[in-house]
């Protein structure tokens, strides 16, 4: 599995990367800026992108990724109230975006990485088509 983690540069990003590498098999690349996102997506897509949505230019990173690969699986780890797409259900139904509340233990992130396709979203109830916070 090839994963891209996007977060602030620093200890938290490196720690999450190290802990996730212990939990899953695969290669994990990291990026911290919108410029890095442009560069890595010129090289190809990822099996999964994990992003902290509230970082500087976080929404622009997601927008660029979706422009390049509209169905790119993205796991958004965020404590933001708003969704990354205007209508919450569009994340699930028209894109391959899922969202976890932050802070989230690395084990939960690893579990979501492994079972991404079976996971919906912490904020969206697929059966009722309702958003919940």
C-alpha positions in Angstrom: 0.0 0.0 0.0 1.3 3.5 -0.9 0.1 6.2 1.4 0.7 10.0 1.5 0.4 11.8 4.9 -0.2 15.5 4.7 0.2 17.5 8.0 2.3 20.2 9.6 6.0 19.5 9.4 7.4 18.4 12.7 7.3 15.8 15.4 3.6 15.0 15.1 3.9 14.1 11.4 7.0 12.0 11.9 5.5 10.2 15.0 2.3 9.4 13.2 4.2 8.1 10.2 6.4 5.9 12.3 3.5 4.5 14.3 1.4 3.9 11.2 4.3 2.1 9.5 4.4 -0.3 12.5 0.7 -1.0 12.0 0.4 -1.5 8.2 2.4 -2.9 5.4 3.4 -0.3 2.8 5.3 2.9 2.0 4.3 6.2 3.6 5.4 9.4 2.0 4.9 12.8 3.7 4.1 16.3 2.5 3.7 19.5 4.4 2.9 22.2 1.7 0.7 22.8 -1.2 3.8 22.9 -3.5 4.8 19.4 -2.3 1.4 18.2 -3.2 1.7 19.5 -6.7 5.0 17.7 -7.1 4.1 14.3 -5.6 0.9 14.1 -7.7 2.9 14.6 -10.9 4.6 11.3 -10.0 1.3 9.4 -9.6 -1.6 8.7 -7.3 -1.6 7.0 -3.9 -3.7 4.1 -2.6 -4.7 6.5 0.2 -4.1 10.1 1.3 -4.3 11.0 5.0 -4.6 14.7 5.6 -5.2 17.0 8.6 -7.7 19.4 7.0 -7.0 22.3 9.3 -3.4 22.8 8.3 -2.4 25.9 6.3 -3.7 25.4 2.7 -5.4 22.1 3.8 -8.5 22.8 1.7 -6.4 23.8 -1.3 -4.5 20.5 -1.0 -7.7 18.5 -1.1 -9.0 20.6 -4.0 -5.9 20.0 -6.0 -5.9 16.2 -5.3 -9.5 16.0 -6.4 -8.7 17.9 -9.5 -6.0 15.5 -10.4 -7.6 12.3 -9.2 -11.4 12.8 -8.5 -11.9 9.4 -6.8 -8.6 9.5 -4.8 -9.3 7.8 -1.5 -8.7 10.5 1.2 -8.9 10.0 4.9 -9.4 13.5 6.5 -8.4 13.6 10.2 -9.8 16.9 11.5 -11.6 18.6 14.3 -13.2 21.1 12.0 -17.0 21.4 12.0 -17.3 21.8 8.3 -16.8 19.1 5.6 -14.2 19.4 2.9 -16.9 19.3 0.2 -19.8 21.7 0.2 -22.4 19.0 0.8 -21.3 16.3 3.3 -22.9 13.4 1.5 -20.9 14.3 -1.7 -17.7 13.2 0.1 -19.1 9.7 0.4 -21.2 9.5 -2.7 -19.3 11.4 -5.4 -15.7 11.1 -4.0 -13.9 8.7 -1.9 -13.4 10.9 1.1 -13.9 9.7 4.7 -13.4 11.8 7.9 -12.3 11.0 11.4 -12.5 13.2 14.4 -9.2 14.6 15.7 -7.6 13.7 18.0 -7.7 10.1 16.9 -5.5 7.3 18.2 -3.1 5.9 15.6 -4.7 2.5 16.0 -8.0 3.9 14.8 -6.3 5.5 11.9 -4.6 2.2 11.0 -7.9 0.4 11.3 -9.5 2.9 9.0 -6.6 2.6 6.5 -6.9 -1.1 6.4 -10.7 -1.1 6.1 -11.1 2.2 4.2 -13.6 0.9 1.6 -16.0 -0.4 4.3 -15.9 2.8 6.4 -18.2 5.7 5.8 -17.5 8.8 7.9 -17.7 10.0 11.5 -20.1 12.7 10.4 -22.4 11.1 7.8 -25.1 8.4 8.3 -25.4 6.6 5.0 -28.7 5.0 5.9 -30.5 8.2 6.8 -28.4 10.5 4.6 -28.1 12.8 7.6 -25.0 14.7 8.8 -24.3 14.3 12.5 -21.6 16.0 14.7 
